[in-house]
Amino acid sequence: MGLLTALAAGALGATGAVVAAPVVLTAVGFTAGGIAAGSIASGMMSTAALANGGGVVAGSLVALLQSAGVVGLSTAATGAVATGGGLGAAGLAAILI
């Protein structure tokens, strides 16, 4: 695999991950209006609440994902998602090409 192919795959993966993140958050139930009833997100919230005496702890994964569902990804989260998507796509390209 050439360097140009790896860079192209990484760039496409990074862009794709950043574009897909809000769609995926909404699809699993972390919406702008709150956690959707009967969704994966509601199951996560229920589990977190049971584990913590009835409440969801601030800063927990459920709280962070709900925040991202409401206001979008922070700059740091966007960078992390882009990095993960880019590395994943470049790694997959290295295996397949």
FENHUKA-V839746 format. One record per residue. N is the residue number from 0. SS is DSSP state (H for helix, E for strand, L for the rest). PHI is phi in whole degrees, -180 to 180 (NA if undefined). BURIAL is I if it has 16 or more other C-alpha atoms within 10 Angstrom, else O. Layout:
BEGIN
N_SS_PHI_BURIAL / N_SS_PHI_BURIAL
END
This chain:
BEGIN
0_L_NA_O / 1_L_-83_O / 2_H_-61_O / 3_H_-63_O / 4_H_-64_O / 5_H_-64_I / 6_H_-65_I / 7_H_-65_O / 8_H_-63_I / 9_H_-63_I / 10_H_-65_I / 11_H_-66_I / 12_H_-65_I / 13_H_-63_I / 14_H_-64_I / 15_H_-61_I / 16_H_-65_I / 17_H_-67_I / 18_H_-70_O / 19_H_-77_O / 20_H_-54_I / 21_H_-64_I / 22_H_-66_O / 23_H_-67_O / 24_H_-57_I / 25_H_-66_I / 26_H_-62_O / 27_L_-90_I / 28_L_112_I / 29_E_-92_I / 30_E_-105_I / 31_L_-64_I / 32_L_-93_O / 33_E_119_O / 34_E_-77_I / 35_L_-74_I / 36_L_-62_O / 37_L_76_O / 38_L_-94_O / 39_H_-58_O / 40_H_-61_I / 41_H_-68_I / 42_H_-65_O / 43_H_-64_I / 44_H_-65_I / 45_H_-62_I / 46_H_-62_O / 47_H_-64_I / 48_H_-66_O / 49_H_-63_O / 50_H_-72_O / 51_L_-119_O / 52_L_72_O / 53_L_107_O / 54_L_-129_O / 55_L_-95_I / 56_L_-71_O / 57_L_-60_O / 58_L_89_O / 59_L_-75_O / 60_H_-58_O / 61_H_-62_I / 62_H_-64_I / 63_H_-66_O / 64_H_-67_I / 65_H_-66_I / 66_H_-60_I / 67_H_-65_I / 68_H_-65_I / 69_H_-84_I / 70_H_-108_O / 71_L_93_I / 72_L_-77_I / 73_L_-72_O / 74_H_-60_O / 75_H_-65_O / 76_H_-66_O / 77_H_-62_I / 78_H_-63_O / 79_H_-67_I / 80_H_-65_I / 81_H_-63_I / 82_H_-63_I / 83_H_-62_I / 84_H_-64_I / 85_H_-66_I / 86_H_-66_I / 87_H_-64_I / 88_H_-67_I / 89_H_-66_I / 90_H_-66_O / 91_H_-64_O / 92_H_-63_I / 93_H_-64_O / 94_H_-76_O / 95_H_-85_O / 96_L_-103_O
END
